[in-house]
Amino acid sequence: MNPPEPPQGFFLSVNMKALDEPDAARSRTPEILSGFPETTAVFSTPGIYKYTVVVSLIAKSSCGGVKADTILNGEVLIDVKP
């Protein structure tokens, strides 16, 4: 992000969703702690995982609603070795 911090009154939302994962991992969901500037994912089953990552800039509007703009929407491959 440029600048590296969200503007005052804004915050970032980071979401990860599995698109593909090893068959053996389907019963053991990875532990994902999303956040900014760092998101942590802990996998217990080796294999190649494919995730979509969506980062949104969030602001509360003056009328009690929320405004969101997606600033990143991409896919990532994660290779977990035994």
One Martini backbone bead per residue (centre of mass of N, CA, C, O) as a GRO file, in nm:
protein
   82
    1MET     BB    1   0.100   0.034   0.017
    2ASN     BB    2   0.023   0.389  -0.072
    3PRO     BB    3   0.056   0.423   0.195
    4PRO     BB    4   0.130   0.188   0.457
    5GLU     BB    5  -0.119   0.339   0.579
    6PRO     BB    6  -0.412   0.408   0.671
    7PRO     BB    7  -0.621   0.637   0.691
    8GLN     BB    8  -0.789   0.825   0.881
    9GLY     BB    9  -1.087   0.628   0.946
   10PHE     BB   10  -0.950   0.369   0.839
   11PHE     BB   11  -0.963   0.022   0.727
   12LEU     BB   12  -0.865  -0.318   0.694
   13SER     BB   13  -0.966  -0.600   0.494
   14VAL     BB   14  -0.894  -0.955   0.526
   15ASN     BB   15  -0.952  -1.219   0.283
   16MET     BB   16  -0.971  -1.583   0.282
   17LYS     BB   17  -1.016  -1.833   0.014
   18ALA     BB   18  -1.067  -2.146  -0.083
   19LEU     BB   19  -1.012  -2.315  -0.402
   20ASP     BB   20  -0.767  -2.519  -0.327
   21GLU     BB   21  -0.698  -2.853  -0.192
   22PRO     BB   22  -0.605  -3.109  -0.039
   23ASP     BB   23  -0.780  -3.382   0.042
   24ALA     BB   24  -0.653  -3.419   0.336
   25ALA     BB   25  -0.745  -3.108   0.422
   26ARG     BB   26  -1.066  -3.092   0.434
   27SER     BB   27  -1.079  -3.170   0.761
   28ARG     BB   28  -0.838  -2.936   0.797
   29THR     BB   29  -0.850  -2.630   0.884
   30PRO     BB   30  -0.695  -2.358   0.859
   31GLU     BB   31  -0.527  -2.111   1.036
   32ILE     BB   32  -0.664  -1.777   1.021
   33LEU     BB   33  -0.503  -1.451   1.064
   34SER     BB   34  -0.630  -1.163   0.987
   35GLY     BB   35  -0.437  -0.874   0.863
   36PHE     BB   36  -0.268  -0.554   0.920
   37PRO     BB   37   0.027  -0.625   0.751
   38GLU     BB   38  -0.056  -0.924   0.863
   39THR     BB   39  -0.098  -1.268   0.763
   40THR     BB   40  -0.189  -1.581   0.917
   41ALA     BB   41  -0.103  -1.926   0.821
   42VAL     BB   42  -0.194  -2.260   0.938
   43PHE     BB   43  -0.068  -2.574   0.835
   44SER     BB   44  -0.113  -2.946   0.873
   45THR     BB   45  -0.113  -3.006   0.557
   46PRO     BB   46   0.037  -3.107   0.299
   47GLY     BB   47   0.063  -2.895   0.007
   48ILE     BB   48  -0.142  -2.740  -0.239
   49TYR     BB   49  -0.266  -2.411  -0.223
   50LYS     BB   50  -0.563  -2.217  -0.315
   51TYR     BB   51  -0.610  -1.861  -0.293
   52THR     BB   52  -0.812  -1.595  -0.214
   53VAL     BB   53  -0.744  -1.236  -0.198
   54VAL     BB   54  -0.906  -0.975  -0.002
   55VAL     BB   55  -0.868  -0.618  -0.004
   56SER     BB   56  -1.017  -0.365   0.205
   57LEU     BB   57  -1.136  -0.037   0.226
   58ILE     BB   58  -1.263   0.108   0.526
   59ALA     BB   59  -1.561   0.318   0.597
   60LYS     BB   60  -1.740   0.530   0.779
   61SER     BB   61  -2.024   0.682   0.759
   62SER     BB   62  -2.226   0.948   0.865
   63CYS     BB   63  -2.501   0.742   0.842
   64GLY     BB   64  -2.390   0.439   0.952
   65GLY     BB   65  -2.234   0.325   0.736
   66VAL     BB   66  -2.046   0.152   0.472
   67LYS     BB   67  -1.736   0.177   0.303
   68ALA     BB   68  -1.599  -0.007   0.010
   69ASP     BB   69  -1.268  -0.085  -0.124
   70THR     BB   70  -1.100  -0.263  -0.352
   71ILE     BB   71  -0.729  -0.321  -0.359
   72LEU     BB   72  -0.739  -0.650  -0.357
   73ASN     BB   73  -0.759  -0.928  -0.610
   74GLY     BB   74  -0.627  -1.252  -0.555
   75GLU     BB   75  -0.397  -1.514  -0.612
   76VAL     BB   76  -0.259  -1.794  -0.415
   77LEU     BB   77   0.021  -2.004  -0.367
   78ILE     BB   78   0.064  -2.281  -0.132
   79ASP     BB   79   0.358  -2.458  -0.018
   80VAL     BB   80   0.344  -2.743   0.188
   81LYS     BB   81   0.579  -2.888   0.378
   82PRO     BB   82   0.677  -3.167   0.577
   0.00000   0.00000   0.00000
